[in-house]
Amino acid sequence: MLRQVPVPALAPPPPPEAPVERSKHDLVDKMPYLFVRVVRARGLPAGAHPHVRVAAGGRHASTREARRGAFFEWDQTFAFVRDPGATDSPGPTLEVSVWDLPPDADVSDADDRHFLGGLCFDTADVHARDPPDGPLATQWYRLEGGRRLAGADLMVATWAGTQADEAFADAWKADSPASSVAAAAASRAKVYVSPKLWLLRLTVIEAQDTLTAPPPRDAGIAVRGTLGFQSLKTRTAPVARNGGPSWNEDLLFVAAEPHADGDDCLVISLEVRHGKDAFPVGSASISLATIERRVDDRKVASKWIDLLPSDEAMKKVGKKAAMHMHGGRLHVRVCLDGGYHVADEQPYASSDFRPSARQLWRPPIGVVELGIVGCKGLLPMRTADGKGCTDAYAVAKYGPKWARTRTISDSFDPAWNEQYTWPVYDPCTLPDGAKDAAAFSRPMGKVRIRLSTLESGRVYRGVYPLIMMLPTGAKRMGDVELAIRFAASASALDVLHMYGRPALPPMHHLRPIPAASRDALRLSAARISAAHLARSEPPLRREAATWMLDAAEPRGFSMRKLRANWTRAVAALSWVSDAARWAEDTRSWRNPTATALAHAVLVLLAWHPDLVVPTLTLHVAAVGVWKYRRRPRAPAPHPCVRASMAEAADREELDEEFDAIPSSRPPEVVRARYDRARMVGARLQAMVGDVATQAERLQALVSWRDPRATGVFVALCVFVAMALYVVPIKVVAVVAGFYYLRHPMFRDRMPAPAINFFRRLPSMSERIM
């Protein structure tokens, strides 16, 4: 039996009601841990291959094999979940033993001859460490119980702390997925930073001396730029008889800094296109390190680059014997634009709008702190030993900073209680949070919180559902508990001033990126960021990063989203229909009192037109004050199943939504979906046609396409102008209002003459084939 080793006398532990430590982890629950740091050993046999086994509370862990030197070195820390009541009552023992065995050997069945000695501590006597103090000093302890040696010592430190301890991040945890320290290192909590992304602009101007003989008549020349996996091509220009082809076209790429191997050169090639074939004439490469950088829209000096002929092109051309070519020269302008924000997120979910050039950044206006407390009721994501289990971790992102919690093994109710902080440069941004399963990083849900919905200095803590849209419909994967706080460091006026400034940098407005290139650039940036994070150690899985950035496989047409967007538009414009309904009810004299008041208000505003704008603004302000009592008390970051039309989605529509591009379904299924899409497109076509018809009828009032109608309209305009000149505008407004609000008994059920006149105007609808 090993006797218990007394712990050196230190200051008495704080009372239970006092906090164990003072730290920044104030948004999450404190989790008491027992820390054991195994540093080195001395006095062991020279030919031994020792490892240390630490056991506490029914959990055990082993160090790696010792490093040889003056001592046997390990320097590893272990963290065991501790019973909170162990501070004032006798607790279990902590055993530290040294074995001359491989770390993965079964110690329980090993021969006592391999036992080199051990220590035994009473966890109730372990002292708590206050984080503002330095780390606890290690101490030499004499190993006891070993039969092969005498006088061996082990340097160990034990203390009680929480997850806020700086040793917690790199320590082995009892809830890690792997029992060995080396395998558990990949499941630790880490903070990642996305690479700095630049917009690379290649302006292709012209080419000279590319062909020694004219190509066929229908041939053209184009320039292709390649940067890593990005490949863009200019339009195909015909070969000029008296000079080289010209383009004056911009090709936009995304370049990452620091430059990755194989992607740090921009390759420019000249191609002759004849039919479906393309023959490279020559190519040249430009190192990204030599490209000039700019932060505004100043002109960058252009240059001529020499194109080296391609052996592949010579072989192809030799077979066809159609033309003779050599490298030639290419006139280009290349620069790295630092005045743009290269987005790797969706526009509606952006968490950062800063440009690439650091000198253009504005000072931060505050910080946002996110506490990832834990999850409840997660669904099993994999099967092990015949039962379902989940190895879950959470990923949070804001701007270029990513935070990944540790992976908790085989738990449907994981508790992380980790807290992270980000600087905030714009209040109208959204941090993302996602839940993933560790086996294959399968997503389990996503949460987005808009910072502008948070009050400064207030802590919002709540449980939000994790909802995933699957081919079988919307499914609740569990609940996640989060705590978030936005603390503004700038003044209230500076924060409000941000609302009046453009979100994107000035270069996006001075020289906008073409709309056709924005989505492709975003997907390229997301792919580059995901590849960069996957090269970290431990890596943040590529599938997790792309899913967070909404850059996974693109989905095709979704009938569910079409209906959801239509419902959104109807709900957003409901006030227009409410106003029209109120006007119709007032005009129909359904409430004579309200109609009489409308007459009085009309006379008042007609005689005092300076009250029109104040009355409208006061009415809008009253609506806002009235709705203040029903304001949201907490952010709503989780997806809304009802607004997404996910609860009433048809199984066939969901299968169509999740079908890959190109489709993998049988031809008859694709034909049925195509016919349905044609029916929807026909309705949209009719709607767009009706809008175009009404706009063309407005133009027809003065276009003299219908001479009689235009003549009547012009004469009526002259008459109205003379009448308004003679009759006071107040009288005209009152008379028009009274005529509109006249009693239904004085109205004709047929459409008004003005409506009939407008409907008879010509449009281009009869000329559309």
N, C-alpha and C positions, 0 to 999 in steps of 0.2 A: 504493500500500500504506500502511496505517495502522501506525505504529510503536506498540509496546506502551507503555502509560503505566505508569510505576513507581508502586506503591502506597506511600503514606507509611509510614515505618518505625514499627512499633509493637512491643510486647512479642512475643517469639517465641511461636508457637503451642504449646499443650500437647502432650506426647508422645502417640502413638497410644493407649497403654494407659490414659491418663487420660481421664475423661469430658469431653466437649466443653463441657458446661455443667452447672450445678447447678440443678435445677428440680424441680417436683413431678411431672413425667412419669416416674415410676419404675415404673409398671405396664406400660408399653408399650415397644416398641423405639424407639430414637432413629433418626430419619430425617434425615441430613445434607442441608441445602439451601444453595444459593447465593442470597443476597438482593441485589437491586439496587434501590436507591431513586432514582428520577429526580424531582428537585424542581423546578428552574426553569432557564431559559436567558436569556442576555443577549447583546446584540450582533447579534441576528438581524435580517434585513430587516423594516422596519415593516409591509409589506403581506403578509408570509408567513403561512401557516396551517400551522405546523409540528406534527409529531408525532414521537415517539421510538420507534425500533424496537430491541428488545433481543433478542439471539440468543446461546444458549449450549447446548452439548451437543446440537445438532441440533434444538432447540426455539427458537421465536421468539414474541415478543408485541409488541403495539403499544399505545402509550398513546392516550388520547383526544386530541382537538384541544386545543391549549393555550388557557388562559384569558388574556385580554389584561389588562394592567396595567402596572406599572413594569417587570415581567419577563413572560416567557412561562411560565406556571405549569402544572405537571402534578401533582406531589406524589403519585406512585403507586409502589407497591412490587411487585416481581416475585420469585417464588421458583422456582428451578430445582433439580431433584433433582441432587445432587452425588455424584460418585464418592468413596467413603470413602478410597480410596488417593491422592487428589489432594493430601493434606497433605504427603506426603514424596516425591512424584514430579511431574515436569512434567505439567500437565494441559492440556486444551483452552483455547481463548481465549474470552473474553467480549467481544462486540462491542456497542457502543451507538452508534447512528447517528441523525441528525436529518434528516428529510425534509420537504420542502414539498409534501406530498400528503395526501389524505384518509387516515385511519387504516386503512381497509379496502382500500386500493389495493395492487396487486401490485408490490412494491418491486423484485423481481428483474428485471422487464421495464421498469422506469421509466428515464427518461432521466437521465443524470448531472447534468443541469442542475437537477434537483429535489433533489439531494444537498447538504445544508448543512454536513456535517461529521460526524465520528465519533470514537469512542474505542475502544481495544483493551486489554483487561486479560488477564493470565495468571492463570487461576483457581488455580494452585498457590501464587501469592503473596498470595491473599486471606486476610486474617487472621480468626481465629475470635473471636467475641464471647461473653463470659461473661455470662449473663443477669442476675446480681445487679448488674452495672454498668449505667450508663445507655445510651441508644441511641448508636450510632456517629455521630460528627459528619460532616456532609456537607462536600464540598470542591469548589471550582471547578476544572474541567479545561478546557484550551484545545482546541477542536474543530479537527480536522485533516482535510485532503483535500477540503474544499469549494471549489468554483470560483467561487461567487458572493459570498463574503465573506471577510474576514480579521479575526481578533481576536474571534470569538464564543466564549463560554464556556458550559459546561454544569455545573450543580451535581448531583453524583452521590455516592452512598455505596454501597459494596459490602462485604459481610461474609459469613462462613460461620456458620451456626447450625443449629438443629433446629426441629421443629414446636412446641417450647415457647417460641419467640421470640414476643414480643407483636406483632410485625409480621406474623406468619404468618397470623393470622385474616383480615386485610383485604387480604392480598397476592394477586396473581394467581398461580395455580399452573399448572405445566406440564401437569398431568393434569386440568385443569378441562374441562368439556364444550365450552366456547366459546372461541374464540381471542381475542375482544375482551374488554376489561376490563368494559365495561358489561354484557355478556351473562353473563359469568362471576360477577358479583356475586351472582346468585340462587342459585348453587351453593356458596356459602361455608358454613362451619360456623357455627352460631348456637345461642344458648341462648334459650329462650322461657319465658314464665311464663303459666300459665293465669289467667283472671280470678278474682277472689274471688267466690264464689257464696254467695248468701243464700237462705234459705227465706222466701218471702213468704206470710203467712197472712192470708187474707181470710175473716172470719167474717160471714156474712149472717144477720142476726137477723130483721128483719121489714120490711114495706113499708106505707106509708099513702098514702091519697089518690091512688091510681093510676088508678082507674076511676070514671067518673061514672055509668055504667049497668052493671048486672050482665051478665057474659058468658054464653054458653050453658052448659047444665048440665055438659057433659062437658069444659069448658075448664079449664085450670089456668094457674098463673103460676109462672115459674121465673126465676132470676137467673143471668146468664152473666158470667163474668169473663174478660177477655182481656189477656194480657201478651205482646206480640210474636206468636210463632207458637203460644203456649200458650193454649188456650181450654177452660175448665171450666164446668160447669153444675150448679146445685143440682137437687135432686129437684123434681118438679112438684107444687106444693101447690094444693089447691082454694081458691077464693076464699071467704073467710069472709063470712057475712051481716052480722055485727055488728062487723066490724073488718077490718083488712088481713091479708094472708097472713103466716105466720111460718115460718121454716126452722130457725134455730140450727144452721147447717151450715158446716163449714170447707172452703174451697177453697185448695189449696196450689200455689204456683208457685215457679219458680226464677228469681231475679233476679241479674244479673251486675253487678259493680262494677269499673271505671267503667261507667256506663250508656251503652249504645249508642244512636245516633240512631234514633228510631222505636220503641224498646223501653223508653223511660224513663217511660212512663205506663201505669197500670193502668186499663183501660176496663171499667166495670161497666154492664151493660144489663139491663133488665127485659123479659121476654118473656111474651106470652100465647100459650099453645100450645093449639090446637084441632085435634085429629086429627093429621095429618102436617104441618100448617102452624104456623109460629111467627111471631108479629107482635111486633116490638120496640116497647115502650111508650115507653121513654125510656132515656137513657144519661148517664153522667157519667165523668169521667176524673180520676185522682189521680196526681200526679207522685211518682215514687219518692223524690225528694230530700226531700219533705215527710213521708214516712212515718216513724213512730217506730220506733226500734230497741230491742230488749231482748235480754238475755243469759240470762234465767231464765224461770220460768213465772209471773211476776207479771201481774196483770191490766192490760190496756191500755184506756184510756178509749175508749168507743165514741162514734160521732158520726152525725148525720143528714146525708145528702147529698141535694141536690136533683137530680132527674132531668130533663133537658131532653127535650122530645118529639122524636120522629124524624119527618122528612118522609116517609120511606119507609113508616113504619107508617101515617101518615095516608092515604097513597094506597091501601094495601092494605085498610085498614079501610073507607075510603070506598066501595070497590067492593063489599064484602060488606055494608056497612051493618049490621053486627052489634053494634057497641058504640061507645061514645064514651070517649075516654081523653085523659089529659094526663100530664105527667111524673110528678108525685108525689114522694114522699120515700122514702129507703131507709136503714134503720138498719143500720150495718155497724161492724165492728171490724177495723182493718188494722194490721199490724206486720211488721217484718222480724226474724225469729227468728235471732239470732246464736249461740244455744246449740246448734244442730244442725250436724252435718257433712253437707254436701250432696255426695253421692258422684256422680262421673261415671264410675266404674269398677264392674266386677262385684264383688259382695261377697266372692267367693273370691279375688280378685286385687287387693284394695285396697292402695294404697301410702301412704295417709294417712287418719287418723281425726280430725284436728283440727277443732274447730268454726270457724264463720265469724268469730266475734269474736276479735280478736287478744289481748285481755286474758285470755282463758281458755286460752291456749296454755301448755303446760308447757315447761320448758327442754329443749333437745335432749340426748339421751343419747350421741350420737356422730355420726360421719360415715361415709358409704359412698362409696368411690371406685371408679369403673368405668372400665376401660381398654378401648376398642374397638380391637382390634389390626387385624383385617382378615378377609377371607373367602377361601375356596378353592373352586374348582370350581363357580362359579355358572353357572346355565343361561342361555342367551340369552333376553332378554325382548322384543326388538324386532329389526327387520330394517332395515339401512342399507347401501346400495350392494350389495345382493345377499348380504350376510352377516349372521349374527346377532351382536348385541352387547348389552351391558348397561351402563347408567349407574346405578351403585348408590350409595346412601347409607344410613346407619343412623340410627335414631331411638331414643333412650332416654328413659324417663320414670320419675320417682319423685316422688310428691306433686304439687305444682303446677308443678314445674320440668321442662322438656323440653330435651333436647339433641339437636341434629341435626348429624351429621358433614358434611363437604364431599362433594360429588358427584364421583366419579372416573369419567372418561369411558372407555367402550369397554374395559372390563377385566373378565375373569372371576375374577381374583384381586386385588381391590382391597386396598390396605393404607392404613388411616387413621392408626393409632397416635395416637389422641386420647384424652384422659383428662378425666373430669368428676367433680365432687364434689357430694354432696347431704347436708344435715343430716338426722339420723334422730331421730324422736320416738317411735317404737314399734318394738321389735325384730321383731315378728311381722307384717311387711309385705313386699310384693313389688315390687321395681323391674322395669319392663318394658323389653325391647329388641326392636326389629324391624328387618328388612331390607326395603328397598323399591327398586324401579327408578324412575329419575328421570323417564322419559318421561311416563307416566301415573300414577305412584305406585302401581304394582301390587305388592301384598305378596309377599314371598318367604319369609317365615318369622317366627317370634316366639319369644322366649326370656323366661322368667320365673324369677327367683331369689328364694327366700325368705330374708330376712336372718337369721331365727332358726336356720337351718341352717349359718351361717358362724361360725367361731371368731374371736374378737376379735384383730385384729392380723395375721391370717394372710392371705397372698395366694393366691387360687385362680385359676389360669390354665388354661384348657382349650379344646378345640375341641368345639363342639356342632353337631349337624345342624340344618339349617333344613328343616322338614317342613311341607308345605302339604296340606290336605285339599281335593282338587279333585273335580269330578264324575266323573273317571276313577279316583279312588282316592287314597291317600296317595302323595305324590311328594316326593322329596328334592331340594331346590332348590340345595343346596350346604352348606358348613360355615362357621361363624363362630367366630372365636377371640376370647375375652373374658378379661379379668383383673379380678377384683373383690376388694376388701378392705373389711372393716367394722372400724372403729376406735372403740371405746367410750371416750367422754370421761367418763362418769359411773362411779361405783364399781360393783363387781360386785353389791352388795346393791341398788343403785338399779335396775340392769338386771333383776335377778330380781324386784324389787318390781313391775315393770311387768306381769309375768305374772299377778299377782293383781288388777290393776286392770281395770275394764271398758274394752274397746277404744273403744267409742263414747262421746261426751260424755253427761253426766247427763241432758240433756233427752230423749234417745232412750229413757230408761227412765222418767222422770217423766211425760212426755207423748208416748208413742210415735206415730210416723207410721203411719197405717193401711197394712196390708200391700198393699192393692189399689193404693195410690198410689206405692209405693216404686219399682217398675220404671219407671213413667211419669216420675217425677221424675228418675231416673237418666238416662234417655234424653234428657230435655230438657236436663239439665246437660251431657251429652256433646255435644249439638248446639250448645249455647252456647259451650262451650270450643273446639270445632272451628272455629266461625265466628270466634271471637276470634283464634285462631292463624292463620287464613287471611288476616286483615287485617294481619298483621305484614309487615315488609319486611326480608329476603325472606320470603315467606309459607311457612308449613308447611302443605302441601296438606291440604284438608279430608278427602279420602278416607284419607290416612295417619293423621290424628288419630282419625277415627271407627273405623278398623280397630284401632288401638292400644287404644281404649277399649271394644272389643267392642260398638259401637253402630251397626254397619252394618245392612243390611237384615235384619230378623228372619227366621230360618228356622222352618219348620214342624216337624211331627213327624218324628223320626229313629229308625228301627228300630235303627240301629247304636248310637246313644247309649243307647237303652233296654237293649239287651243289655250294653253296657259298664257301665252303672250297676248292672244286676243282678249282673254278675260282680264289680264292686267290693264290693257288699253281701255276696256269698257269701265273697269273700276276707277281708273285714274280720271276719266272724263265723265264720271257720274254726276259731277256738279253741274255740267252743262245740261244734261237731261233733267236734273232736278230744277234748274232755273227755268228751262222751257216748260216743264210741267206746272211750276208755280205760275208762270205767266199765262198759260192756257187756263188754269183754274180761276185765276183772277179775271181773265177776259170772259170766261163763261158764267160769271156771277154766281158761282157756287157758294161763295161766302160774301153776301152783299156788303158786310161791314169792311172786309179786307179790300173789296173793290172800291168802295167809297174812299177809304184811306189812300189807295193808290191814286185816285183822282186828285186828292188834296196834295199828295207829295209831288205829283206831276206839275200842278199849278205852282207850287212853291219853288221847285227846281227851275221851271221855265222862267219865272220872274226873278230868280236869283241864280243864274247859271254858275256863278262862282262857287256855289255850294255842291256842285255835282261831284267833282274830284274829292273834296274832303268827305262827302257822304260815303262814297265808295270805299275809300281807304279806311274810314272809321268802321264801316261794316265788316271789312276783312279783318281788322284788328279785333273786333268783337267776336268774330268766329274763332280766331286764334285763342283769345282769352277763355272762351267757352269750352274749348277742347283741352285747355290746360289741365283740367281736373282728370281727364282721361289719358294723360300722357303716359308713355311706357315707363314703368318703374325700373326696368332692367333691360339690358340689351337682349336682342333676339337673334343670336348668331346661327342657330341651327336651321337647316333647310325646312321650309314649310311644305308639308305634304299636300295640303289643300290647294295652296297657290300653285304648286307644281303639277296639279291634276294627276298626281300619282296614285291616289286612292281609287280612281275610277278608270285607270288605264286598261285598255284591252290587251289581251295576251298577244294577239297578232301584231298590234302596234308596238308593243315592247320588243318583240322579236325583230321587227323591222328596225327599231331604234338601235339595238345592240348588234345588228348585223354589220360585218366588216365591209370595207370598201377595197376592192370590188366585192360584190355579194357572193356568198357561198351557198345560197339557197338554191333549190331546184328551179328550172326555168318557169314552170307554171306558177310558182309562188312569186317569183320576180315579176312575171307578167301581171298577176293580180295586183301587186303593190304598185306597179307602174300605172295601171288603169286607175287605181284609187288616187294616186298623185296627180294624174291628168284631170280627174274630176275636181280636186281641190284647186289645181291651177286654173281650171275653167272659171270657177267662181271668183278667184282673185283677178283673173283677166277681165271678167265682166265689171268688177268693182273699179279697177283702174280705168276701164273704158268709160264708166259713168262719170268719174272725176274729170277725165279729159274732155268729155262732152260738155259738162257745165262750164269748164274754163274756156272752151272754144266758143260757146254761146255768148260769154261775156265779151270776147274779142269781136264777135260778129255784130255787136251793137254799133260799132263805128267802122267796120271794115267794108261796108257796102256790098257784101256778098248777097244780101237781100235788100235791094234798093228801097222797097217800100218800108220795111222794118227800120232800116237805118234812117230814112227820111223822117219817119214818125218819131223815132227816138231823138234825133237832133232837134226837131221842132219842139218836142216836149221839154228838152233841156233848156232851150231858149225861153220858153214860157215859164218854166220853173225859176229860171234866173231872174226874169222880170218881176215875177210875183214875189220872190224873196227880197228883191230890192225895194218893192213898194210896201209890202206887208211886213210888220215887225216880226222878227224871228220868234219872239215869245208867243205871239198869237199863233204862228204856224205850228210851233211845238205843241201848244195846248190843243189846238184843233186836231192835229194828227193823233195825239194821244187819246183824246176823247173818241175819235173815230175808231181807233183800234180797240178801245175798251167798251164800245157800244154794246148794248144788250143783245143777246142772241135773237130776239124777236125782230130786230132790225137788220139781220144779216141774211145773205143768200147762201144756200148750201153748196152752190156751185163754186169752183175756184175763182179767185179774183181775176179781173182782166189783166193785171200786170203779170200774174203767174202764167196765164194763157199766152200772153205776148212773148214771154221769155221762153216758154217751151216750144214755140213755133220757130225760133231762130235756128239757122242752119249750123251744122257742125261737120267735122271730118269723119264722123262715124259711118256715114253712107258711102264714103269713098275708100274705106278699108276693105281690102279683098279678104 
